[in-house]
């Protein structure tokens, strides 16, 4: 099974298959990623990147990684 690490910050990367949710905290600029082991991580935004854009970028990266995983099986 081919899986891909998704970079959330300078110090945290998680496997795409371990991510269960990506959300933007209400009334804030934080993007929160939850994993299947119960951990919650805050994802770094790119320079000048809005929280909505960060959330969409992460979702696209995760979906692309999981699509490659499905294709390789």
N, C-alpha and C positions, 0 to 999 in steps of 0.2 A: 504494500500500500504506500503510495507516494503522498506525503502530506507536506505542507509548507508552513514555515514559521511566519507569523504576522508580527511586525514590529509595532509595538504600542508606544514605547518611549526609549530613551537611551539605555535604560537598564532592564526593560521588560519586553520579551517576545513570547508569544504563545502559539501553539499549533492551531491551525485553522479549524481542525475537527474538534478542538476542545472548547471553542467559543459557543456560548449558548445565547448571548444577547449583546446588542450594541445599542446604547441609548444616550440621549442628551439629557442631562439633568435640567429640570424645569428652572427657568429664569437664571441660567448660568451658562458659562462657556465651556463646561466640562463634558467630555464624552466618556461614558462609563462602559467598560467591557466586563461581562461576567463569564466565567468559565465553568465547565462541568464539575470541577472540584470545589466549587463554592467561593473561589477567590473573586474579588472585584478589583479591577485595575482602571486607572485613569489614562486615557490615550493622549499623547502629545499632539497638539495642532501644529501644522506647518506654519512658517512665517507668514503672517497676514491671512491665514486660512480661517474661515469661520467655522464654528462648531458644527453647523449643518453640513458643510463641505467635508470636514473630517469624518463625520459619521458616514456619509455616502461613500467616501473613498475607502474606508475600512470595510464596509459591507461589500463593495465591489471586489476588493482584494480577497476577502474571505470566500465569496461566491466563486471567484475565478480559481482559487486554490482547491476548493471542494469539487469543482467541475473537472479539474485535471485529475483529481483523485478518482472520481467516478469513471473517467475515460480510460484510466490505466488498469482498471480491474477487469 
